[in-house]
Amino acid sequence: MTNNEIDRHSLSMYLNEFLNVAKFKDYAPNGLQVQGKDTIRTIVTGVTACQPLIEQAIALNADAILVHHGFFWKNEPEVLTGMKYKRIKALIDHDISLFGYHLPLDAHHGVGNNAQLAQQLGILNPAVYEDVPQDLLWHGHLMQPVSATEFNAHLSHVLHRDALHIGDCTKPIQTVAWCTGGAQDYIDHAVAMGVDAFISGEVSERTYHSAMEQNIHYFAAGHHATERYGIQALGEHLAEKFGLNHHFVDVVNPV
């Protein structure tokens, strides 16, 4: 355990600059969402600011929680009642700050979800597809061609979740495009790139027809599963840079 600390404002300013928050047009506020104590020594990271994550952060004596999916999304009820009230009350009662970073964490070229997924899967030469704004769609290639069955097994093993494959099992895979989370509708951009396969977290009914009719492999690997690595890498970065105590808490989510 370390004894280092950082004040809340300095951490907030550093994260906003490091993740280039001002660049993004997003669906929720990025940055400090709930204010806690002034001094931060211990941080907890997790994918979503759910009640189990908050309770584990309390048990770990955390001063701040950093998540990919925070609060105050567009079109959600503005009132603090029910589930949202319980979550925010727990944070305030224990003086814990909540920081949320959505698209900035997807897009970051070092600790971002897409960059980290490429690293986990061993995808070579990962790069941003420039025709999609905000650096959200990436592409790269495998060391050698593999079958769809082999790639699906690799994906499922790495992410600890059974991936869904749609496509012609006889067609080999070497070039891939991907975007973590709910990005299934980027499949047409993947087709335009000419890659063999496209990976996202979630899948829709229409995705099946898009993949089959456009002759591209599609893999749905789980929204949570594809986005657990970015926030963990961000926490590790902060622990190394500022000497903070860091705990990554992976609350199980099969979606």
Buried (B, 14 or more C-beta within 10 A) or exposed (E): EEEEBBEBEEBBEBBBEBBBBEEBEBEBBBBBBBBBBEEBBBBBBBBBBBEEBBBBBBEBEBBBBBBBBBBEBEEEEEEEEEEBEEBBEBBEEBEBBBBBBBBBBBBBEEBBBBBBBBEBBEBEEBEBBEEBEBBBBBBBBBEEBBEBEEBBBBBBEBBEBBBBBBBEEEBBBBBBBBBBBBBBBBBEBBBEBEBBBBBBBBBBEEBBEBBEEBEBBBBBBBBBBBBBBBBBBBBBBBBEEBBBBBBBBBBEBEE
